[in-house]
């Protein structure tokens, strides 16, 4: 019988070395090590960008609105029907508008017939307006004067001579005589403070309250 010599089986190390050169194997190991570090970091960055995108988008829109306002005032001197939209501390939208606006200082605009509109999470709204006003854009503050009128969605109306509106916090305050009418009745006070966009109303005394019969 013809004997066939057995072919030696290469060891695992020998087989690998026969297929992959030693230098290429080292480079592959380094690539795997880098991938183990970089891929989780890339995934973390992606997830963070997705979570932060709503806030990034609002910041971009606010920047666009700011540039739009400044460009119109600088080119025309008087801006017609200005609109400025932003978001409060609860990420709810608000808007400041007027018939005209003139830049009177750094981040300060004199407005005619200004209006401030604010919306709560449940969809209810508050609007405050007057004949004249100063809008401080950096602080999101609206200083109103002459025939200030505040409307609340439940039918409450308040009038005063002056008021300061913090658009970012959704707060309105006045230290002047205030007359209020609404579903509750009528009220006269020496001023008022509205918090949470009218969700909480405080009146400064002395005050006189006349309730409706249903109350």
QUITA-V383475 format. One record per residue. N is the residue number from 1. BURIAL is b if it has 9 or more other C-alpha atoms within 8 Angstrom, else e. Layout:
N,BURIAL + N,BURIAL
This chain:
1,e + 2,e + 3,e + 4,e + 5,e + 6,e + 7,e + 8,e + 9,e + 10,e + 11,e + 12,e + 13,e + 14,e + 15,b + 16,e + 17,b + 18,e + 19,e + 20,e + 21,e + 22,e + 23,e + 24,e + 25,b + 26,e + 27,e + 28,e + 29,e + 30,e + 31,e + 32,e + 33,e + 34,e + 35,e + 36,e + 37,e + 38,e + 39,e + 40,e + 41,e + 42,e + 43,e + 44,e + 45,e + 46,e + 47,e + 48,e + 49,e + 50,e + 51,e + 52,e + 53,e + 54,e + 55,e + 56,e + 57,e + 58,b + 59,e + 60,e + 61,e + 62,b + 63,e + 64,e + 65,b + 66,b + 67,e + 68,e + 69,b + 70,e + 71,e + 72,b + 73,b + 74,e + 75,e + 76,e + 77,b + 78,b + 79,b + 80,e + 81,b + 82,b + 83,b + 84,b + 85,b + 86,b + 87,b + 88,b + 89,e + 90,e + 91,e + 92,b + 93,b + 94,b + 95,b + 96,b + 97,b + 98,b + 99,b + 100,b + 101,b + 102,b + 103,b + 104,e + 105,e + 106,e + 107,e + 108,b + 109,b + 110,b + 111,b + 112,b + 113,b + 114,b + 115,b + 116,b + 117,b + 118,b + 119,b + 120,b + 121,e + 122,e + 123,e + 124,e + 125,b + 126,b + 127,b + 128,b + 129,b + 130,b + 131,b + 132,b + 133,b + 134,b + 135,b + 136,b + 137,b + 138,e + 139,e + 140,b + 141,b + 142,b + 143,b + 144,b + 145,b + 146,b + 147,b + 148,b + 149,b + 150,b + 151,b + 152,b + 153,e + 154,e + 155,e + 156,b + 157,b + 158,b + 159,b + 160,b + 161,b + 162,b + 163,b + 164,b + 165,b + 166,b + 167,b + 168,b + 169,e + 170,b + 171,b + 172,b + 173,b + 174,b + 175,b + 176,b + 177,b + 178,b + 179,b + 180,b + 181,b + 182,b + 183,e + 184,e + 185,b + 186,b + 187,b + 188,b + 189,b + 190,b + 191,b + 192,b + 193,b + 194,b + 195,b + 196,b + 197,b + 198,b + 199,e + 200,e + 201,b + 202,e + 203,b + 204,b + 205,e + 206,e + 207,b + 208,e + 209,e + 210,e + 211,e + 212,e + 213,e + 214,e + 215,e
